[in-house]
Amino acid sequence: MNKRLDLSIRNFPSLNNLAIVRDEEGDLEAARALFERAVEIDRKGFGAGHPNVATGLFNLGYLARKQGDCRTALARFLEAETILQDVLPPNHSKLRSISEAIAEQREVCSPGRPKQPRDNG
């Protein structure tokens, strides 16, 4: 692995944390760009099937959900679930959490339902 990538991987938590801050500040586009970059770094550094990639995809799904993009949110949640199913035991709490998010997102995306989910936060 080259030194530049090593430095990027080491800084990954900072990117993710900065994305969360941007999200909380309401700068959803900046948050999305940072989460996307974090996922890209994780894919290159750890491989596409790593749990960190799943976490980043879940974060992108959550952000898409906040923006009212129900299809993208559902797609990201499903991608994250696929990764986690391969690396975690079936009864793991992260799998339960993501299954709940998927079920809620599917309900929101159903025809005749409001496009924006309830804000539980």
C-alpha positions in Angstrom: 0.0 0.0 0.0 1.4 3.4 -0.8 2.1 6.1 1.8 -0.6 8.4 0.5 -3.4 5.8 0.9 -2.0 4.9 4.4 -2.4 8.5 5.5 -5.9 8.7 4.1 -7.0 5.5 5.9 -5.5 6.8 9.1 -7.6 10.0 8.7 -10.8 8.1 7.9 -12.4 8.6 11.3 -11.8 12.3 11.0 -13.6 12.4 7.6 -16.6 10.5 9.0 -16.7 12.7 12.1 -16.5 15.9 9.9 -19.4 14.5 7.8 -21.5 14.0 10.9 -20.8 17.6 12.0 -21.7 18.9 8.6 -24.9 16.9 8.7 -25.8 18.3 12.1 -25.0 21.9 10.9 -27.5 21.3 8.0 -24.9 21.2 5.2 -26.2 17.9 3.8 -24.3 18.3 0.5 -21.0 18.7 2.3 -21.8 15.8 4.5 -22.7 13.6 1.5 -19.4 14.4 -0.2 -17.4 13.6 2.9 -19.3 10.3 3.6 -18.8 9.3 -0.1 -15.0 10.0 0.2 -14.8 8.0 3.4 -16.5 5.0 1.7 -14.2 5.3 -1.3 -11.1 5.3 1.1 -12.5 2.3 3.0 -13.1 0.3 -0.2 -9.6 1.0 -1.4 -8.0 0.3 1.9 -10.0 -2.5 3.4 -11.9 -4.0 0.5 -15.6 -3.7 -0.6 -16.8 -6.2 2.0 -15.4 -4.6 5.1 -17.8 -3.5 7.9 -16.5 0.1 7.7 -17.8 0.2 4.1 -21.2 -0.9 5.4 -21.1 1.8 8.1 -20.4 4.5 5.4 -23.1 3.2 3.2 -25.6 3.2 6.1 -24.6 6.9 6.8 -25.2 7.7 3.1 -28.6 6.0 3.3 -29.5 8.0 6.4 -28.5 11.2 4.7 -30.5 10.4 1.6 -33.4 9.6 3.9 -33.1 13.1 5.5 -33.1 14.6 2.0 -36.3 12.8 1.1 -34.6 10.5 -1.5 -36.2 7.3 -0.5 -34.9 5.1 -3.3 -31.3 6.0 -2.7 -31.7 5.6 1.0 -33.2 2.1 0.6 -30.4 1.2 -1.9 -27.6 2.2 0.5 -29.3 0.4 3.4 -29.6 -2.7 1.3 -25.9 -2.5 0.2 -24.8 -2.1 3.8 -27.0 -5.1 4.9 -25.5 -7.3 2.3 -22.0 -6.6 3.5 -22.9 -7.1 7.2 -24.7 -10.3 6.5 -21.4 -11.7 5.2 -19.3 -10.7 8.2 -21.6 -10.7 11.2 -23.5 -13.4 13.0 -27.3 -13.4 12.1 -28.4 -12.1 15.6 -25.9 -9.2 15.7 -27.4 -5.9 16.9 -26.1 -4.0 13.8 -28.0 -6.4 11.5 -31.2 -5.8 13.6 -30.7 -2.1 13.4 -30.2 -2.1 9.6 -33.2 -4.4 9.1 -35.4 -2.0 11.0 -34.1 0.9 8.9 -34.8 -1.1 5.7 -38.4 -2.0 6.9 -39.1 1.7 7.8 -37.6 2.9 4.5 -39.7 0.4 2.5 -42.8 1.6 4.3 -41.9 5.2 3.5 -41.2 4.4 -0.2 -44.5 2.6 -0.6 -47.0 4.2 -3.0 -49.6 6.4 -1.2 -47.2 7.0 1.7 -45.5 10.3 2.6 -42.1 10.6 1.0 -40.4 11.8 4.2 -40.0 9.4 7.2 -40.8 10.4 10.7 -37.9 12.1 12.5 -37.2 10.1 15.5 -34.1 12.1 16.5 
